[in-house]
Amino acid sequence: MGGAFREFLSHQTNLTNLDLSSNNLFGVFPTWLFINNSKLKLLYLLNNSLSGSLQFPHFTNLSLENLDVSNNNFHGQIKDLGYIDLSNNNFSGELPRKLISDCKSLDKLVLSNNNLEGDIIPEDMNLPRLRWMKLNNNRFGGTINEALRKSFRLFYLDISNNNVTGQLPWWIGNFFYLDTLSVSQNKLNGQIPKEICAVGHYYLDLSRNNFSGTIPSCSNSCQFFYMQLHNNLIGEIPDSLSNCSRLQTLDLRDNHISGSIPLWIGKLSSLIVLLLGGNNIHGTIPKQLCKLRSINILDLSRNNLYGEIPKCFNNISFGMKTLMDFEYAYYVYHGNDGYYLERYNVLEEVEFLAKNQYLSYVGFGFI
């Protein structure tokens, strides 16, 4: 950071918010910023080339609440804050006990794409104000234990692509605000609890685990936009899914699902992706599928279907959607100052089989 610019920032004694994101900055963490800027509450340094240890000054009169240093090369300790985003760095080791037990004001914790390990939910975790927890793409193990229940305000939980074992606890249904639940690519087993119907009202991804049993029958109102369940599930596609009128992605591939394709499938008029490949589904292909005017990807391969392909398929524009057609919805987030709107877009990737080749399609989803 240039000398003149550093000199300027060092003497801004009333500075409260500082955003230096995406400025090609390099070097170490600017501890000197806090010497005179004791009122600094928000510091964004994301998308730079900073490296070294993430060290804070030893004096205690810091006001810092929000820190985002994602997409750098930091490692080191973590301070007690309200907002922490350390994703896409090279942090390793276990979650610091001070972070998961003493950060009572922590609202958002994002540690994605690092090399962290240890228990994903330590037994002494105590984060009662946590609303957003994103620990995906690390090396965490352990189970989803009772300590998570203290974070009952969670509305976003992503622990995908780790080594988490055990079962998905029934009490996950008590998380009233939980709109997004992603636990894919772990080693979870057992049956999917029926209480799952009460959560994940927008985004539910339980795929690539070892879940068994049947798909829960959700008799209450269904608000899912995205549902991905390919595991070792059996039974038929439950009729309760016919109530999921907002569903845009339904991925049930590579299970052991039997029965026929239900005729009510045509009621899901918002469907963009329907993946039923790799099951034991039998019977004919119903012409009701032609009512899915928004369908972009349809995979019925590797089943026991017979008969003709409905001629009305000629009227469906498969593969003609743009990336923006995968942009789902706004979140309503209850912050400290009341309700406000935030929009979260990510590239959603779905795999499907075509001409004996596994292909993938990337489009926008919401997170």
PyMOL commands that set and color helices and strands:
alter all, ss='L'
color gray80, all
select helices_A, chain A and resi 3-10+33-36+97-102+146-150+170-174+194-198+239-243+263-267+287-291+311-315+323-326
alter helices_A, ss='H'
color red, helices_A
select strands_A, chain A and resi 17-19+26-27+42-44+49-53+66-68+73-75+83-85+92-93+108-110+115-116+132-134+156-158+180-182+189-191+203-205+210-212+226-228+234-235+249-251+256-257+273-275+282-283+297-299+304-305+330-335+338-343+345-354+357-366
alter strands_A, ss='S'
color yellow, strands_A
deselect
rebuild
show_as cartoon
